Amino acid sequence: MQTPVAHALTDGLSVEIVALLRVLLINDGASPHTGGMNRMVVDTSAGLVRAGHAVAIAYHDDRSVTVNCPVFRVPEALPMAGRREALDAALAEFRPDVIYNHSTKILPLLPDLAERFPLATFFHDQSIFCSGGDRCLRGWTPCQRPHGWACLWHHYVGGCGGRNPLNNWRLWREMSLRMAPWHLPRSRVQVASRFMQQGLRENGFPEARLDVVPLFAEPAAAVTGLATERGLLLVPSRLVRSKGVDVAVKALAGLSDVSCRLVIAGDGPEKATLSGLAAKLGLANRVEFTGEIRPADLANWYSRAAVVLFPVLRPEPFGLVGVEALACGKPIVAFAGGAVDEWLWPGETGLRVAAHTPAAFAACIRELLLAPDRAEAMGRAAKARYPFFHPSAFIERLVAAFERTIRWHRETTSR
């Protein structure tokens, strides 16, 4: 590790900021695909490189690599012993100061890594402490119960798991592996929101080892400058049930008297179902599915959108779409819950929908479409709120968290 050269105030604490770090990120992929978190990891690597740090990515999938840094393949198809060997080779070659883990594919290897290197594991969502995945009962009602034996009963009766008790039991048992970082006192954990911090607190995670590092979005001016298209509604989303894209389609059906169309930017297993729903509701000519989309193309859609929609049904652990809307100066309509309150200022940068229904969602969309001056003012307010979520602000917070991780590892080693 390089010698510290400066200090900064982060979250009220004076922390050392090092001139240069060697950071190894571990992630499913080394290209921005299948959702916001892969894109976030790729953009994080680029931001660290811009700030002068040495970065490499160890990744699992077989997709093409699109990052401008060294990469090391740790194929998921390998048995765990093979993954260990591939990862050890990467560590020996790159010699990181800190490991930044985003992968659940190497959980059995974490105890050894935590002993040998400063290790920070990023928890993307609530599946790290909920065997049902989204910590919701049937109907997307939030659950605050800590993981335990009672979850097996509620998975079946409350609908937060499935109807197959054997599958529920398998998922429940897997939690002991997913919660491995609980038992690695020399490592630290990162989350992106106070909402996730609360979930960890409710499950008994030691907060002394936890860092809250809110995420970021790239500045819109760096990628596009297209004019806003009046009436264009944008849902940037992976097409899975929890994202609530069907709610946006049904809401559009309730806006037959308003000139508008819906662009759904993303792909996923629900695409055929959603396309069928649009056809059934007579909306085929008002709904466009882009399929999987490159970041530059998504940025163009953000630029053209009049309103960005975030109809996510589960309590969202962060919601990159929210800060991307801020970066692009676009008003957003979103359901309340999860971390939404950490990037949405209701009535200032967008509208928060209390009732999880298509009718309530449509009413808020209508409110903005019929008052374009108000929507534009919200867009300007969104842009003014964006600097906190700028990449440079994120990298400063992240590097400060890395320094705490390095210092924590050093201090726990000497005890």
C-alpha positions in Angstrom: 0.0 0.0 0.0 1.2 3.5 -0.8 2.0 6.1 1.9 -1.0 8.2 2.9 -0.7 11.8 1.6 -3.9 13.6 2.6 -6.9 13.6 4.9 -10.6 14.1 4.2 -13.8 14.4 6.2 -16.3 11.6 5.3 -19.5 11.0 7.3 -18.1 13.1 10.1 -14.9 11.0 10.5 -11.4 12.0 9.7 -9.9 9.3 7.5 -6.7 8.9 5.6 -6.9 9.0 1.8 -4.1 7.2 0.1 -2.5 8.4 -3.1 -2.8 5.1 -4.9 -4.3 1.8 -4.1 -4.3 -1.5 -5.9 -7.9 -2.7 -5.9 -9.1 -6.2 -7.1 -12.8 -6.3 -7.8 -14.5 -9.7 -7.9 -17.7 -9.8 -9.8 -19.9 -12.0 -12.1 -18.9 -10.1 -15.2 -16.4 -7.6 -16.7 -19.0 -6.0 -18.9 -22.1 -3.8 -18.2 -25.0 -6.3 -18.7 -28.0 -7.8 -17.0 -28.9 -5.0 -14.7 -27.6 -1.9 -12.8 -25.2 -3.7 -10.5 -23.0 -5.1 -13.2 -22.9 -1.7 -14.8 -22.0 -0.2 -11.4 -19.0 -2.5 -11.0 -17.7 -1.7 -14.5 -18.2 2.1 -13.9 -16.6 1.8 -10.5 -13.5 0.3 -12.0 -13.3 3.1 -14.5 -13.8 5.7 -11.8 -11.0 4.3 -9.7 -8.7 4.2 -12.7 -9.5 7.9 -13.5 -8.6 8.7 -9.9 -5.2 7.2 -10.4 -5.7 3.8 -8.7 -4.5 0.5 -10.1 -7.6 -1.8 -10.7 -8.2 -5.3 -11.9 -11.4 -7.4 -12.1 -11.6 -11.2 -11.4 -14.9 -12.3 -13.1 -16.9 -15.5 -13.6 -19.0 -15.3 -16.8 -18.1 -16.0 -20.4 -19.2 -12.7 -21.9 -16.8 -10.4 -23.7 -14.7 -8.0 -21.6 -15.4 -4.3 -22.0 -13.3 -2.8 -19.2 -10.0 -0.9 -19.6 -8.1 -2.6 -16.8 -6.5 -6.0 -16.3 -8.9 -8.9 -15.9 -8.6 -12.5 -14.6 -11.1 -15.2 -15.4 -12.4 -17.3 -12.5 -15.0 -19.5 -14.3 -18.1 -20.4 -12.4 -18.1 -23.8 -14.1 -15.0 -24.8 -12.2 -15.4 -26.6 -8.9 -14.6 -24.5 -5.9 -11.0 -25.8 -5.7 -10.5 -24.7 -9.3 -11.9 -21.2 -8.6 -9.6 -21.0 -5.6 -6.6 -21.8 -7.8 -7.6 -19.3 -10.5 -8.2 -16.6 -7.9 -4.9 -17.3 -6.1 -3.1 -16.9 -9.5 -4.8 -13.5 -9.9 -3.9 -12.4 -6.4 -0.2 -13.5 -6.9 0.1 -11.6 -10.2 -1.9 -8.4 -9.2 -0.9 -8.1 -5.5 -3.9 -6.0 -4.3 -3.9 -3.7 -1.3 -7.6 -4.4 -0.9 -10.2 -6.9 -2.3 -13.6 -5.5 -3.2 -16.0 -8.5 -3.5 -19.3 -8.3 -5.3 -19.6 -12.1 -6.0 -21.6 -14.8 -4.2 -19.8 -17.4 -6.4 -16.8 -17.5 -4.1 -18.4 -17.4 -0.7 -16.6 -20.5 0.6 -13.3 -18.8 -0.2 -14.0 -15.6 1.8 -12.6 -16.9 5.2 -9.2 -17.5 3.7 -9.2 -14.2 1.7 -10.2 -12.3 4.9 -7.1 -13.6 6.7 -4.7 -12.8 3.9 -6.0 -9.5 2.5 -8.0 -6.5 3.5 -11.5 -7.6 2.3 -14.7 -5.5 1.7 -17.8 -7.4 0.6 -20.6 -5.4 -1.0 -24.1 -6.6 -0.2 -26.2 -5.8 -3.3 -29.7 -6.7 -2.0 -31.6 -8.4 0.8 -31.0 -11.9 -0.4 -27.9 -11.8 1.8 -30.1 -12.1 4.9 -33.4 -13.3 3.5 -33.9 -16.8 2.1 -37.1 -15.6 0.4 -34.9 -13.1 -1.6 -36.8 -9.8 -1.3 -37.8 -9.8 2.4 -41.4 -9.4 1.4 -44.6 -11.4 2.2 -47.2 -12.1 -0.4 -48.3 -8.9 -2.2 -44.9 -7.3 -1.7 -45.7 -6.4 1.9 -42.3 -5.6 3.6 -41.0 -8.0 6.3 -38.7 -6.9 9.1 -38.3 -10.4 10.7 -34.6 -11.4 11.1 -33.6 -14.6 9.4 -34.4 -17.6 11.6 -36.4 -20.8 11.9 -39.7 -19.0 11.7 -38.9 -18.0 8.1 -39.5 -21.6 7.0 -43.1 -21.3 8.1 -43.6 -17.9 6.7 -42.1 -18.9 3.3 -44.9 -21.4 2.8 -47.8 -19.7 4.6 -47.0 -16.0 4.0 -46.0 -16.5 0.4 -42.5 -15.1 0.7 -40.9 -18.3 -0.5 -42.6 -20.9 -2.6 -45.1 -23.7 -2.3 -42.4 -26.4 -2.4 -41.2 -27.0 1.2 -38.1 -28.9 0.1 -37.0 -25.9 -2.1 -37.7 -23.5 0.8 -35.5 -25.7 3.0 -32.7 -25.7 0.5 -32.8 -21.9 0.2 -33.0 -21.5 4.0 -29.9 -23.7 4.5 -28.0 -21.7 1.9 -28.3 -18.6 4.1 -25.6 -20.0 6.4 -23.2 -19.7 3.5 -24.6 -16.3 2.2 -24.2 -14.9 5.8 -20.5 -16.0 6.0 -19.3 -12.4 6.1 -21.1 -12.2 9.5 -18.3 -14.4 10.9 -15.3 -12.8 9.3 -14.2 -10.3 12.0 -11.2 -9.1 10.0 -13.3 -8.1 7.0 -15.7 -5.3 6.4 -19.0 -5.0 4.6 -20.4 -2.2 2.4 -24.0 -1.4 1.5 -25.4 1.4 -0.7 -28.2 2.7 1.5 -29.4 3.3 5.1 -32.3 1.0 4.2 -29.8 -1.9 3.7 -28.0 -0.8 6.9 -31.3 -1.1 8.8 -31.8 -4.7 7.4 -28.3 -5.7 8.6 -29.0 -4.1 12.0 -32.2 -6.1 12.3 -30.2 -9.3 11.6 -27.6 -8.6 14.1 -24.7 -7.6 11.9 -21.9 -5.7 13.9 -22.2 -2.1 12.7 -18.6 -1.4 13.6 -17.7 -3.4 10.5 -20.2 -1.7 8.2 -19.8 1.2 5.7 -22.7 2.9 3.9 -21.4 4.0 0.5 -24.2 5.5 -1.7 -23.8 4.7 -5.4 -23.5 7.1 -8.3 -24.5 7.9 -11.9 -22.3 9.2 -14.8 -22.9 12.8 -15.8 -25.5 13.1 -18.6 -23.5 15.8 -20.4 -20.6 13.3 -21.0 -22.7 11.0 -23.1 -25.7 12.8 -24.8 -27.6 16.0 -25.4 -30.8 14.9 -27.2 -34.0 17.0 -26.8 -36.8 15.9 -24.6 -39.7 14.1 -26.4 -43.0 15.2 -25.0 -45.0 12.3 -23.5 -42.1 9.8 -23.6 -42.2 7.6 -20.5 -39.1 5.5 -19.8 -38.7 2.4 -17.6 -35.1 1.3 -17.5 -35.3 -2.1 -15.9 -34.4 -5.8 -15.9 -37.7 -7.6 -16.8 -38.4 -9.6 -13.7 -41.5 -9.6 -11.5 -40.1 -7.6 -8.6 -39.4 -4.6 -10.9 -43.1 -4.0 -11.4 -42.9 -3.2 -15.2 -46.4 -4.7 -15.6 -47.6 -1.9 -13.4 -46.2 0.7 -15.8 -47.9 -1.1 -18.7 -51.2 -1.2 -16.9 -50.8 2.5 -15.8 -50.4 3.4 -19.5 -53.7 1.8 -20.2 -55.3 4.3 -17.8 -53.8 7.2 -19.8 -55.7 6.7 -23.0 -56.7 10.4 -23.0 -53.1 11.6 -22.7 -50.7 11.7 -25.6 -47.8 9.5 -24.3 -45.9 6.3 -25.1 -43.8 3.9 -23.0 -40.2 2.7 -23.7 -39.1 -0.3 -21.7 -35.3 -0.4 -21.8 -34.0 -3.8 -20.7 -34.4 -7.5 -21.0 -35.3 -10.5 -18.9 -37.5 -13.5 -18.4 -40.7 -11.5 -18.2 -40.4 -9.9 -21.6 -42.8 -12.3 -23.4 -45.4 -11.9 -20.6 -45.1 -8.1 -20.7 -45.3 -8.0 -24.5 -48.5 -10.1 -24.3 -49.9 -7.8 -21.7 -49.4 -4.8 -23.8 -51.1 -6.5 -26.8 -54.0 -7.6 -24.6 -54.5 -4.1 -23.4 -54.4 -2.7 -26.9 -51.1 -0.9 -26.3 -48.8 -2.6 -28.8 -48.3 0.6 -30.8 -47.6 2.6 -27.6 -45.1 0.4 -25.9 -41.6 -0.2 -27.2 -39.3 -2.9 -25.9 -35.6 -2.2 -26.6 -34.2 -5.5 -25.4 -30.8 -5.5 -23.7 -29.3 -2.1 -24.2 -25.8 -0.6 -24.3 -25.1 2.1 -21.7 -24.7 4.8 -24.4 -28.1 3.9 -25.9 -29.7 3.9 -22.5 -28.3 7.4 -21.9 -29.9 8.6 -25.1 -33.3 7.3 -23.9 -32.8 9.1 -20.6 -32.1 12.3 -22.5 -35.3 11.9 -24.6 -37.6 10.9 -21.7 -40.2 13.4 -20.3 -40.6 11.3 -17.2 -38.7 8.3 -15.8 -40.7 5.6 -14.1 -39.6 3.4 -11.2 -42.5 1.0 -10.5 -40.4 -1.4 -8.4 -42.6 -3.5 -6.1 -40.1 -4.8 -3.6 -38.4 -2.5 -1.1 -35.5 -1.4 -3.3 -32.0 -1.8 -1.7 -30.8 1.3 -3.7 -32.2 1.9 -7.2 -29.6 3.2 -9.7 -32.4 4.4 -11.9 -33.2 7.1 -9.3 -29.7 8.7 -9.4 -29.5 8.3 -13.2 -32.7 10.3 -13.5 -31.0 13.0 -11.2 -27.9 13.0 -13.4 -30.0 13.5 -16.5 -32.3 16.2 -15.0 -35.5 14.1 -15.3 -38.4 13.9 -13.0 -39.2 10.4 -11.7 -42.4 8.7 -10.5 -41.7 5.9 -8.0 -43.4 3.7 -5.4 -42.5 4.5 -1.8 -40.4 2.1 0.1 -36.9 0.8 0.5 -34.1 3.3 -0.4 -36.3 5.4 -2.6 -36.5 8.1 0.0 -32.7 8.4 -0.1 -32.7 9.8 -3.7 -36.3 11.1 -4.3 -37.4 14.4 -2.9 -41.3 14.2 -3.3 -42.7 17.2 -5.0 -39.3 18.6 -5.8 -37.5 16.0 -8.0 -40.5 13.7 -8.7 -43.6 12.1 -7.3 -43.8 9.3 -4.7 -46.7 6.9 -5.1 -48.1 5.6 -1.9 -50.5 2.9 -3.1 -49.0 0.1 -5.0 -51.6 0.1 -7.8 -51.6 0.9 -11.5 -54.3 3.5 -11.0 -52.3 5.4 -8.3 -49.2 5.2 -10.5 -51.1 6.5 -13.6 -52.5 9.4 -11.5 -49.0 10.6 -10.7 -47.8 10.2 -14.3 -50.9 12.2 -15.5 -50.1 14.9 -13.0 -46.7 15.5 -14.6 -47.7 15.0 -18.3 -50.4 17.6 -18.0 -48.1 20.1 -16.3 -44.9 20.1 -18.4 -43.6 23.3 -16.9 -43.8 21.6 -13.5 -42.1 18.5 -14.8 -39.3 20.6 -16.3 -38.8 22.4 -13.0 -38.5 19.1 -11.2 -35.9 18.1 -13.8 -33.9 21.2 -12.9 -34.2 20.4 -9.2 -33.1 16.9 -9.9 -29.9 18.2 -11.6 -29.2 20.4 -8.6 -29.5 17.4 -6.3 -27.1 15.3 -8.4 -23.6 16.4 -7.2 -23.8 14.1 -4.1 -24.2 11.2 -6.5 -21.4 12.3 -8.9 -18.7 9.7 -9.7 -16.0 11.8 -8.1 -18.0 12.1 -4.8 -18.6 8.3 -4.9 -14.9 7.5 -5.5 -13.9 9.7 -2.5 -16.4 7.9 -0.3 -15.3 4.5 -1.6 -11.6 5.1 -1.2 -12.2 6.3 2.4 -14.1 3.0 3.0 -11.2 1.1 1.5 -8.8 2.9 3.8 -10.9 1.9 6.8 -10.9 -1.7 5.5 -7.1 -1.7 5.2 -6.7 -0.1 8.7 -9.3 -2.5 10.2 -7.4 -5.6 8.8 -4.1 -4.2 10.1 -5.5 -3.5 13.6 -7.3 -6.8 13.9 -4.2 -8.7 12.8 -2.1 -7.1 15.6 -4.6 -8.0 18.4 
